[in-house]
Amino acid sequence: MKKNLFIFIVFLAGWQLFAQDEGVKKADQLYEGYEYIKARDIYLKVAKRGYVSGYLYKKLGDSYFKTAEYKKAVKWYEKLFKLGEDPEPEYYFRYAQCLKASGRREEGEKYLQKYYELVDDKFRANNIKKKSYILYDNDIPLEYSSYKIDSLSINTKFSDFAPVILKNKLIFASAGYHPVGYKKKWQNGQPYFDLYQATINAPNDVTGVHPLNGDINTEYHESSATFTPDGKTMYFSRNSFKASEDSKGNLSKLKIYRAEKINGEWKTVEELPFNSENFTYTHPALSPDGKRLYFVSDMPGSFGSSDIWYVEIYDDNSYSYPQNLGPKVNTTERENFPFISDDNKIYFASDGQLGYGGLDIFVADIDENGMIGDILNLGKPINTPQDDFSFTIDTKNNYGYFASSRNNSEMRDNIYVFYKSNEIKKGDVKDLFSKMQDTIKVAIPKEEAIVKGSDLGKILKLNPIYFEYGKTDIGPRAAIELEKVIAILRKYPKVKLEIRSHTDSRSSAAFNLKLSEKRAKATRDYIIESGIDPSRVSAKGYGETQLVNKCKDGVKCTEMEHRQNRRSEFIIIDNQ
């Protein structure tokens, strides 16, 4: 009897291990087919049976990571590291991103540093040292930012994303505008996405949502539209129409399609020839001249989960062989949702570049040869620890839209508008400076350090007071630095300064000289309006005559390099 019981127990244990192993194999197949939620359900059942495995914990963590459920991913990555195994370096990076997205930033930074110790990733390692977060008032509390962020009234209880501006229309993808009675849902419980348009009355006033006319929307997914300059041709993403679901209910890969506008309706929809049934092709984005198509794919040659690629579009509407955009943009993780602005910058989302957690939005210049400049994080308030992606901008009117899962416990994506605000006044900046005293320290130097001819900015280690291209206004970040200068002038009433303002080399020398003079005057005005005697502060513009780098006329430079020349200095001309 005991012998039979022993055999039964051994058989039962073996059967359980076999069932678990078969379950993992089935889940792996679903995972490789991007069916992350279905795969996760099986992995969870296996885990609940007590199956302890670093491989299982990786897959569970990854299945949540891929669906942007970062707090839930943390649980399984934490179990992975507690096993004491030595996981691949990318798991240090993913765990770091998930920790930061969950509000555990300090812990995340520790795992990020460990990642850089394990891999030879010089580009991202350099970025973490540079802390390349710029552009949109980084680290300024949102209520004081010169950029305002609003949620749009067109958002639904489901995901809304992929906005793009087409004249006075906003084209976007949504799962929330299906007719009453619509019941078809995909694996995450949401309805399928369709493409819609609405009217832009003002940047934060978008109304009148209705589906795109014509043959665009089907019973499966459509999203991520981009348009030729004349607005007559559209490229967009769609599940393969021929076999959108197999016999087991698994969705096919996304592909890119092209459509023409005929008599106000989108017709003649055709699949692009470089699509494949074996890989995903999505998020198309056209260059300003309409001659290059950027897109996202996981095809062979990708560096990570998804990369940004491009093809050239020829006059006969044929296409070149797809080219990977390269390792400067693409990482071992996800890059997606490219957008090319009218001033030839590429905006894209990534969770593999240095960010706040989750997907962040980045920008880089594209030169006339298609080469990519420095990768810069857009900073706050655009980026958050949650997913931020699908950015579009009207460069002429200085506003745009993007999608984010911020302020949403269910991680549903909504569309947000950002626009330049004129609401920031001097009094507001004074108030901001006062409220930020705990984080903004003015290191008052000793009197002997205030030497005639020296730059007070260097003595105080001021952050550069950069101006936007062609602009003269003092923004919140610059105002904070000027408050530090004012504090020294009050401490040492005998000190006199000359403000020296400079420009980059773009535009004519005469224009730049006048622009620098206006910037110097704006800086001086700010200081004397704070009660400093005007006789103690002079101002002079130098235009492009004192560049700090190679970027003179005719020399190709990145936007970062040009910005270094758009600066103000504070030279001590008297301290007696």
Helices and strands as residue ranges (DSSP letters): H 2-32, H 36-48, H 54-66, H 70-82, H 89-101, H 105-118, H 122-130, G 142-144, E 147-151, E 160-166, E 169-174, E 194-202, E 205-211, E 222-227, E 233-239, E 254-262, E 265-271, E 281-286, E 292-297, E 307-312, E 323-324, E 335-340, E 345-350, E 360-365, E 376-377, E 388-394, E 399-404, E 414-420, H 426-435, G 447-449, H 456-460, H 476-491, E 496-501, H 509-528, G 534-536, E 537-541, H 559-565, E 568-574
